[in-house]
Amino acid sequence: MSSKTSTSTPVPTSTSTPTRPVNRGLPPPSWEVRALPADHWPSFYAAVLGAFHETEPQEATELWRTLAEPQRCVVVQDRGAIIGTAGAFSFRMTVPGGQLVDTAGVTMVSVQPTHRRRGVLSTLMRHQLESLQRQGQPLAVLTASEAPIYGRFGYGVAARQLSLDIASRRVRIPARSGSDGAGGADVELTVEDPYKALDACEEFYARQVPLRPGMLTRADGWELLPLLDPPAWRHGASPLECVVARVDGEVVGYARYAVAVDWSRTNTAEGTVRVRDIEARDPHAYATLWRFLLETDLTSRVIAPNRPADEPFLHLVSDVRHCTPTVLDSLYVRVVDAPVALTARAYATEIDLVLEIEDVLAPWNQGRWRLTGDASGAVCTRTYDAPDLTLDASALGSAYLGGVTLTELAGAGRVREHRPGALTAATTAFASTAAPWLPYAFCRSLLPRL
């Protein structure tokens, strides 16, 4: 179903009241959102950095300049000065079933400190949402600098990341763990220059993208983002290194990492391996790469700040108590066009139910939709039948990739069941066999964290 078709049907009147921004007693001004002139990119980016109270190395700024899509950037001005910004990248994201769906990567959203709590952000987000709907992009995603901000605009936490802090001298991986995955063949590891190994690693990454919801394809230029390694960001670590795993000459995995060796406290090195990426085709290659990282000379600690929530490492290592796993929010999803987005993904089991969606910011989504489908595809059409479930846009965004269940959202009062059994059936159908995961940040302010 096209976006045009889905918005042409009359929408039932809603009694919901839009959330209003706090304005500290001042009436919110009527802000005008303008497209970014092509030659104003430096001012736009300077405003973003200023709002986050940050500076960055020139090589990082240059890379973002090449990746940016100025035609998708907008600003709010006050007396000629930029006081609000928002932009978007054009991505394709894997959804349950392995399909790739056009997705807007919302980025560089900022409001200057002098103009916060005055409706600037609300104006920008509403304008962007309406623009995405007109452009026919059914999904928007972002990573939030502050968790409470985006729920009121219909974004929900859809993917989490696992952060590992491993006492590597206290744990081990059995010698032939996962050997059946590669037929028992020996995995050969070679440490290579990250740039020289880039093509091989990117080809391997592209094969991994359809296997997990939330993963993004990388258009030309984006392959350089995981290699971004300004000296100012290293904090005493080595330049970025890369180890490539091969079986009979075929790449079966790789890891990118840096090593910081600390001699300051004792005569024994207490170094840290900082893992940026690790991808593997099968359990044997995966175990071999992790064993290499854990056994790095002069180190006693391995940190991996961005791993999937269903990371197999916790079931591979000898003592999980020395791995300190921490779960953090990662990818936020906004369903821009509900019928198109719900049709675009597959469902684990057969589904036939009526969803009542509450979405005052996107009235074209508001109302009741009959969703029917299974693992082969789905159809979502407007209906006035009695609802089986009611949920708002944020809850729908959280559940969309299958990493957050409708049952747990119902437990928080964010999904309401009207027909007994509908919640269990929908939870089963919406499930994903792999936890959704965002392997790299596309919001510049979060790069050091990820």
Rosetta blueprint (number, residue, H / E / L):
1 M L
2 S L
3 S H
4 K H
5 T H
6 S H
7 T H
8 S H
9 T L
10 P L
11 V L
12 P L
13 T L
14 S L
15 T L
16 S L
17 T L
18 P L
19 T L
20 R L
21 P L
22 V L
23 N L
24 R L
25 G L
26 L L
27 P L
28 P L
29 P L
30 S L
31 W L
32 E L
33 V E
34 R E
35 A E
36 L L
37 P L
38 A H
39 D H
40 H H
41 W H
42 P H
43 S H
44 F H
45 Y H
46 A H
47 A H
48 V H
49 L H
50 G H
51 A H
52 F L
53 H L
54 E L
55 T L
56 E L
57 P L
58 Q H
59 E H
60 A H
61 T H
62 E H
63 L H
64 W H
65 R H
66 T H
67 L H
68 A L
69 E L
70 P H
71 Q H
72 R H
73 C L
74 V E
75 V E
76 V E
77 Q E
78 D E
79 R L
80 G L
81 A E
82 I E
83 I E
84 G E
85 T E
86 A E
87 G E
88 A E
89 F E
90 S E
91 F E
92 R E
93 M E
94 T E
95 V L
96 P L
97 G L
98 G L
99 Q L
100 L E
101 V E
102 D E
103 T E
104 A E
105 G E
106 V E
107 T E
108 M E
109 V E
110 S E
111 V E
112 Q L
113 P H
114 T H
115 H H
116 R L
117 R L
118 R L
119 G L
120 V H
121 L H
122 S H
123 T H
124 L H
125 M H
126 R H
127 H H
128 Q H
129 L H
130 E H
131 S H
132 L H
133 Q H
134 R H
135 Q H
136 G L
137 Q L
138 P L
139 L E
140 A E
141 V E
142 L E
143 T L
144 A L
145 S L
146 E L
147 A L
148 P L
149 I L
150 Y H
151 G H
152 R H
153 F H
154 G L
155 Y L
156 G E
157 V E
158 A E
159 A E
160 R E
161 Q E
162 L E
163 S E
164 L E
165 D E
166 I E
167 A E
168 S H
169 R H
170 R H
171 V L
172 R L
173 I L
174 P L
175 A L
176 R L
177 S L
178 G L
179 S H
180 D H
181 G H
182 A H
183 G L
184 G L
185 A L
186 D L
187 V L
188 E E
189 L E
190 T E
191 V E
192 E E
193 D L
194 P L
195 Y L
196 K L
197 A L
198 L H
199 D H
200 A H
201 C H
202 E H
203 E H
204 F H
205 Y H
206 A H
207 R H
208 Q H
209 V H
210 P H
211 L H
212 R L
213 P L
214 G L
215 M L
216 L E
217 T L
218 R L
219 A L
220 D L
221 G L
222 W H
223 E H
224 L H
225 L H
226 P H
227 L H
228 L L
229 D L
230 P L
231 P H
232 A H
233 W H
234 R L
235 H L
236 G L
237 A L
238 S L
239 P L
240 L L
241 E E
242 C E
243 V E
244 V E
245 A E
246 R E
247 V E
248 D L
249 G L
250 E E
251 V E
252 V E
253 G E
254 Y E
255 A E
256 R E
257 Y E
258 A E
259 V E
260 A E
261 V L
262 D L
263 W L
264 S L
265 R L
266 T L
267 N L
268 T L
269 A L
270 E L
271 G E
272 T E
273 V E
274 R E
275 V E
276 R E
277 D E
278 I E
279 E E
280 A E
281 R L
282 D L
283 P H
284 H H
285 A H
286 Y H
287 A H
288 T H
289 L H
290 W H
291 R H
292 F H
293 L H
294 L H
295 E L
296 T L
297 D L
298 L L
299 T E
300 S E
301 R E
302 V E
303 I E
304 A E
305 P E
306 N E
307 R E
308 P E
309 A L
310 D L
311 E L
312 P L
313 F H
314 L H
315 H H
316 L H
317 V L
318 S L
319 D L
320 V H
321 R H
322 H H
323 C L
324 T L
325 P L
326 T E
327 V E
328 L E
329 D E
330 S E
331 L E
332 Y E
333 V E
334 R E
335 V E
336 V L
337 D L
338 A H
339 P H
340 V H
341 A H
342 L H
343 T H
344 A H
345 R L
346 A L
347 Y L
348 A L
349 T L
350 E L
351 I E
352 D E
353 L E
354 V E
355 L E
356 E E
357 I E
358 E E
359 D L
360 V L
361 L L
362 A L
363 P L
364 W L
365 N L
366 Q L
367 G E
368 R E
369 W E
370 R E
371 L E
372 T E
373 G E
374 D E
375 A L
376 S L
377 G E
378 A E
379 V E
380 C E
381 T E
382 R E
383 T L
384 Y L
385 D L
386 A L
387 P L
388 D L
389 L E
390 T E
391 L E
392 D E
393 A H
394 S H
395 A H
396 L H
397 G H
398 S H
399 A H
400 Y H
401 L L
402 G L
403 G L
404 V L
405 T L
406 L H
407 T H
408 E H
409 L H
410 A H
411 G H
412 A L
413 G L
414 R L
415 V E
416 R E
417 E E
418 H L
419 R L
420 P L
421 G L
422 A H
423 L H
424 T H
425 A H
426 A H
427 T H
428 T H
429 A H
430 F H
431 A L
432 S L
433 T L
434 A L
435 A L
436 P L
437 W L
438 L L
439 P L
440 Y L
441 A L
442 F L
443 C L
444 R H
445 S H
446 L H
447 L L
448 P L
449 R L
450 L L
